[in-house]
Amino acid sequence: MEQSSNSIVGQTGLDKKRVLRALTRVRMVLARDVPEVFSGTVEVDETYLGGAWRNKRKVVRDGGTRRGRGTSKQPIFGILCRNGQVWAEIVDKVDEDTLLPLIAKRVEKGSIVCSDTWKAYTGIAARGYVHRLVHHGEGNYSDGKGNHINGLEGFWGYLKRKLASKGGISRRKMPLYLAEYVWRYNHRADPERLKMRRIIQLLEAV
């Protein structure tokens, strides 16, 4: 069960700094418990995380667009396998030189890779994958043949709802919170007792 640090402090009487250190340690081990390589049919996409635009400093608002590529928000790149497992990482850019090496590292050659038409994905087929395009700009979100990125879009929605419930996360802490919600999403069907057992095993293995 997800609980805030304040809730844990209230229930246990522990010092808040100690609770925060423990939660950080848990998130650090969760970050390492992710699938290494995906295969079969996968979806790739990027999203952007950050505070509400109206709350940005004026210099930030003047320097970037409000939505999508080119925004001043933090870009996140993700890969989702059709078995429901996801991987996501904070990236500096969403260009070809950044995204294609991540795909090559995380996706087995010969797999089907579904993406939108962002130019950074142009070289996917040349790297040994079957590339399937989804033309979002034309209002299409599936071609009727199973080629879509709806699963990853669903994860982005889940991630943003979870982060919004925290009242905003600093960029410094973002990697650990991202790791937590990737792990929670990948284990969303597991009973709580199994998730707790897994976390304890991860902590003992450190």
Secondary structure, 3 states (H helix, E strand, C coil): CCCCHHHHHHHHCCCHHHHHHHHHHHHHHHHHCCCCCECCEEEEEEEEECCCHHHCCHHHHHHCECCCCCECCEEEEEEEECCCCEEEEECCCCCHHHHHHHHHHHECCCCEEEECCCHHHCCCHHHCCEEEECCHHHCCCCCCCCCCCHHHHHHHHHHHHHHHHCCCCCCCCHHHHHHHHHHHHHCCCCCHHHHHHHHHHHHHHC
